[in-house]
Amino acid sequence: MSAITALFAGVPVSDLDASIDWYTRFLGRPPDMRAGVEILWDIDEHATLFIEPNAAQAGAGRITLGVAGLDALLERLASEGIEHEPIETYSNGVRHVKVPDPDGNALAFAEPPDAASASPRSAGPGTSS
C-alpha cells in the first residue's frame, strides 16, 4: 500500500469570483495557483485548499483547519468583515469555531489546548508572526 503524502481539499462554490474574494480575505492572501476552474491556496507544504464552481453542490463542503493562535486569527477575520459562530471548547480542551462561507460551506478552525499558549509559527492561515 502506498503512503498518503498530501491532501487536496475542495470546496464547491456558486459564484467563483465572489468566492475568490471571500477566500482571499479568509486565508489572508491571494490564491497560489489557478488550475482550470480550480483556485488553489497552499495551506501547508503538503496541504492545499481549492475552490471550484459547482452551484449544485455549493454549501455541501465541510473542512476543519487546525490552527495555533485562534484568537488572533478571529480578530483578523473580523477586520476583514468575516463573521464566525461562537467558539466551542470541547472536553479535551480543543477550541473549535465555525466560519461558514457565503454558500454555507462548513469551514471551521480547531485549536488544540497546547496551541493557545504556544508561540505559533503563524496565527493560522494567512498570518505570520
C-alpha positions, 0 to 999 in steps of 0.5 A: 500500500502506498503512503498518503503524502498530501491532501487536496481539499475542495470546496464547491462554490456558486459564484467563483469570483465572489468566492475568490474574494471571500477566500482571499480575505479568509486565508489572508492572501491571494490564491497560489495557483489557478488550475482550470476552474480550480483556485488553489491556496497552499495551506501547508507544504503538503496541504492545499485548499481549492475552490471550484464552481459547482452551484449544485453542490455549493454549501455541501463542503465541510473542512476543519483547519487546525490552527495555533493562535485562534484568537488572533486569527478571529480578530483578523477575520473580523477586520476583514468583515468575516463573521464566525459562530461562537467558539466551542471548547470541547472536553479535551480542551480543543477550541473549535469555531465555525466560519461558514462561507457565503454558500454555507460551506462548513469551514471551521478552525480547531485549536488544540489546548497546547496551541493557545499558549504556544508561540505559533509559527503563524496565527493560522492561515494567512498570518505570520508572526 
